């Protein structure tokens, strides 16, 4: 609720001259990803099995009009060659 307070708190645990990467998730930047995650949860299939057996065929079958495919920040045409760990977050 208070991003500045959160950053200040994180700064207190840094070593001198330390650094951090902060990844912010914006709703628009993750368009299609939340729906993909919801679909996975609806299946009830264990994550490892979903990634191994279903994720690639599902991604391959998505039409060009799908929100995940339209999200140029998230969509990867090389998903067939990615490790399972990069098909879900």
C-alpha positions as CSV (number, residue, x, y, z in Angstrom):
1,X,0.0,0.0,0.0
2,X,3.0,2.3,0.5
3,X,5.7,1.6,-2.1
4,X,8.1,4.2,-0.7
5,X,7.9,2.8,2.8
6,X,8.5,-0.7,1.4
7,X,11.6,0.5,-0.5
8,X,13.0,2.2,2.6
9,X,12.5,-1.0,4.6
10,X,14.3,-3.0,2.0
11,X,17.2,-0.5,2.0
12,X,17.7,-1.2,5.7
13,X,18.8,-4.8,5.0
14,X,21.3,-4.0,2.2
15,X,25.0,-4.2,2.7
16,X,26.9,-1.0,2.2
17,X,27.2,-0.4,-1.6
18,X,24.7,-3.3,-2.1
19,X,22.0,-3.3,-4.7
20,X,18.8,-5.0,-5.5
21,X,16.5,-5.7,-8.4
22,X,12.9,-4.8,-7.9
23,X,10.3,-6.4,-10.2
24,X,7.0,-4.7,-10.2
25,X,3.9,-6.4,-11.6
26,X,1.5,-4.1,-13.3
27,X,-1.9,-5.4,-14.2
28,X,-1.7,-4.3,-17.9
29,X,1.8,-5.7,-18.4
30,X,0.6,-9.1,-17.3
31,X,-2.4,-9.2,-19.5
32,X,-3.1,-12.8,-20.4
33,X,-0.7,-14.1,-17.8
34,X,-3.3,-14.0,-15.0
35,X,-5.8,-15.7,-17.2
36,X,-3.3,-18.4,-18.1
37,X,-2.6,-18.9,-14.4
38,X,-6.3,-19.1,-13.6
39,X,-6.7,-21.8,-16.3
40,X,-3.9,-23.8,-14.8
41,X,-5.5,-23.6,-11.3
42,X,-8.9,-24.6,-12.7
43,X,-7.5,-27.9,-14.1
44,X,-6.5,-29.1,-10.7
45,X,-3.5,-30.8,-12.3
46,X,-0.2,-30.6,-10.3
47,X,2.0,-27.8,-11.6
48,X,4.9,-30.1,-12.6
49,X,2.5,-32.3,-14.7
50,X,0.8,-29.3,-16.2
51,X,4.1,-27.9,-17.3
52,X,5.4,-31.2,-18.6
53,X,2.3,-32.4,-20.5
54,X,-0.1,-29.6,-21.1
55,X,1.5,-26.1,-21.2
56,X,3.2,-26.3,-24.6
57,X,0.2,-27.8,-26.4
58,X,-2.0,-25.2,-24.8
59,X,0.3,-22.3,-25.7
60,X,0.6,-23.6,-29.3
61,X,-3.1,-23.7,-29.6
62,X,-3.8,-20.1,-28.5
63,X,-5.2,-18.1,-31.4
64,X,-3.6,-14.8,-32.4
65,X,-6.5,-13.0,-30.7
66,X,-5.7,-14.4,-27.3
67,X,-4.6,-11.8,-24.7
68,X,-1.4,-13.7,-23.8
69,X,-0.3,-13.8,-27.4
70,X,-1.1,-10.2,-27.9
71,X,1.0,-9.2,-24.9
72,X,4.3,-8.4,-26.6
73,X,6.1,-8.2,-23.2
74,X,5.1,-11.7,-22.1
75,X,4.7,-13.8,-25.3
76,X,7.6,-15.9,-26.5
77,X,7.5,-17.6,-29.9
78,X,10.3,-20.0,-28.7
79,X,8.2,-21.5,-25.9
80,X,8.6,-25.0,-27.4
81,X,12.4,-24.9,-26.5
82,X,12.1,-23.3,-23.1
83,X,12.6,-25.3,-19.9
84,X,9.4,-26.1,-18.0
85,X,10.4,-23.6,-15.3
86,X,10.0,-20.7,-17.8
87,X,6.5,-21.6,-18.8
88,X,5.0,-20.5,-15.5
89,X,5.7,-18.2,-12.7
